[in-house]
Amino acid sequence: MPHIQTLEPHVADLIAAGEVVERPASVVKELVENAIDAGASTVTVEIQHGGMTLIRVTDDGCGIAAEEAETAFLRHATSKIRSEYDLEAIGTLGFRGEALAAIAAVSRVDLLTRTAEEEVGVSLELEGGIVAAKEEAGCPRGTTLVVRDLFYNTPARLKFMKKDSAEGAAVFAAVQRQALSHPEVSVRFLRDGKQELLTPGDGQLKSAVYSVLGRDIALGFLPVRGSGEEMQVSGFASLPACCRGTRGYQHFFVNGRYVKSRTMMAALEEAYANQRMVGKFPGCVLHLTTKLNAVDVNVHPTKQEVKFSSERKVFDAVYYAVKSALEGDHTRPAAVLERPEAHDSVTPNQTKFQTMTAQEYRALAGRAGSAPQKKPVRSGLSALERTAAAPEGRGRVSLHDFTASRTAPAPRPVPERAAPAPSAPVPPSPAPAEKPPVRLAPEPAPAPVVLAEEPEPWRVAGEVLNTYIIVEQGDRVLLIDKHAAHERMNFDKLKAEGYTPMCQVLLTPVVFTPPAPEGAALLEHLDLLERFGFQAEDFGGGALIVRECPDYLGAGEVENTLTELAGELLATGRADPEAARDAVMHTMACKAAIKGGQKNAPAELEKVARAVMSGEVKYCPHGRPVAIELTREQLEKQFKRA
């Protein structure tokens, strides 16, 4: 029979270290968080060989007093909490007092630190958690902590480490998240002597986003802001056309701490429902600020999983903030044209498109807190289209460097639309100006009133390829995909409460026998089919009989349409009834829409154009843009007139 005995302190420390220190990225995360908690304004992270041989983190924070340097490496030694009551409202990134002890237990550590009150600092050397040397040392205020030979005394953990490139990439990702969580801190990252990241530390989140995620990603982001229910949401979210094939571009922060939250992720993606393409996911950098006692961060060793006192409030705060930002965006993608200048040198890895200047990006990102403004017209691609077309490279360019390298003139504003002449088609009511920040609760003071100018007249100039409507407005030409736009119009109509479709009674009912799973799905959702104009019932033997169908379907299309609807119901209906309804609406809206290649009367084309020009329609239900914009300047460049 085995006997129960107390483990040696050294063995216990190694076991505890495994919960906190999984890889070099874990070490960097803990050390950078300590630097931020110490009030640092600049943090430098250096690694070699993926962080396995060397990690150096330098900050200009408050430092550690000489007499407390050894104590800092004891387990459960911390300056951030004093009693159990402090755990109810944790306001720092670290609080357990385990990180330094865990790191020192599995590596060789050098500490150099000095406080502002001391004239000289202290140098401390530890090996496997044991102090090897301690002496006075001259050093600047702050702390430098060097970690060498990680896991040198735990070969069981060492053999599971990945290649240096993979471990280095994980460290880089950890540094990026810290830079996005605290834009007021200038973060510098060097890998094997090469600088890969430098943030300005100016306190502006858009500057950190630009530096960390790169120019291509940043230009596809919309500013997001909302508040209510004792919560505030701020940050950026991607345009629907700039969604990516992975969730790797989603960054969520709660009270300045990077977290992985299914609630926030679900709220974000729900805001994009019926606006993004299938298989694509929105990106974001969203900060949620709430009361400290409304969130519990002491639920996981890595502190990346948190619990909220009200998941519903968190969901609503994120959902409505992002949804309002998307609804307030009235930009359209511009036509993709190459630069005609022969002297421009473009490498194979560069795009040949005209791009937005850094000044334009600042103006666009800064609108979240400003009054409605006139929209500028930019030559070349809009932010939305450039990001969708650009490669997924992640160039690291600071706002300062990028601004200094560009000499493009500032965009000229275009007047708001004027009232149409009697001979022109009657346009819809003017599109609303961009909305001020979303507030889930009323503002204490009313926003300033800005008088909008009359809308600029537009006219339908024709149609090409029986698919694209041509609209002329001022010095711009818009190409509208009539099927995509009409599909969105139908989808919104189907979603409206109280909508009743026009039905037709079939002179000869349609009887067909679908496969058993599809038939069962249709019979289970007969009430849903009736809402969309189908009167169907069980005909026995696995067959269905359809006596009524929507007026835009012919009798010969009923079987194929219902089979397609059954496939949508099988894919979504059992898990989420609301998703099933949306899937059915997608199919019905598509079936009812005017088709590309189909000849339509001018009145039909004008109705579609009016919905697009008013801003009522921006994306089809599958996330595709419905219109692209071509300017006079672009055309004149193509014809060598400019």
Secondary structure, 3 states (H helix, E strand, C coil): CCCCCCCCHHHHHHHHHHHHCCCHHHHHHHHHHHHHHCCCCEEEEEEEHHHCCEEEEEECCCCCCHHHCCHHHCCCCCCCCCCHHHHHCCCCCCCCCCHHHHHHHCCEEEEEEECCCCCCEEEEEEECCEEEEEEEECCCCEEEEEEECCCCCCHHHHCCCCCHHHHHHHHHHHHHHHHHHCCCCEEEEEECCEEEEECCCCCCHHHHHHHHHCHHHHCCEEEEEEEECCEEEEEEEECHHHCECCHHHEEEEECCEEECCHHHHHHHHHHCCCCCCCCCECCEEEEEEECHHHEECCCCCCCCCCEECCHHHHHHHHHHHHHHHHHCCCCCCECCCCCCCCCCCCCCCCCCCCCCCHHHHHHHHHHHHCCCCCCEECCCCCHHHHHHHCCCCCCCCCHHHHHHHCCCCCCEECCCCCCCCCCCCCCCCCCCCCCCCCCCCCCCCCCCCCCCCCCCCCEEEEEECCCEEEEEECCEEEEEEHHHHHHHHHHHHHHCCCCCCCEEEEEEEEEECCCHHHHHHHHHCHHHHHHCCCEEEEEECCEEEEEEEECCCCHHHHHHHHHHHHHHHHHHCCCCHHHHHHHHHHHHHHHHCCCCCCCCCHHHHHHHHHHHHCCCCCECCCCCECEEEEEHHHHHHHCCCC
